[in-house]
Amino acid sequence: MAQITVRQTGSPIRRKNDQRATLVGLGLNRLGRTSTLEDNPSVRGMIAKVQHLVEVVEG
């Protein structure tokens, strides 16, 4: 299946708990960290929820 790589660009400080949990679900917890995930609708939805904190590097 296709892969997508995301990088965390924003800090979770002063963000709501559900946004912090979404970052953890994506495998991100520190500024600049990257994670490679399967490209499926659930991952795309998680990225959309925290789009102001992450950027798509590949895919």
Summary of the structure (lengths in Angstrom):
residues: 59
radius of gyration: 10.4
end to end distance: 11.5
largest distance: 35.2
contacts: 152
relative contact order: 0.37
helix: 31%
strand: 27%
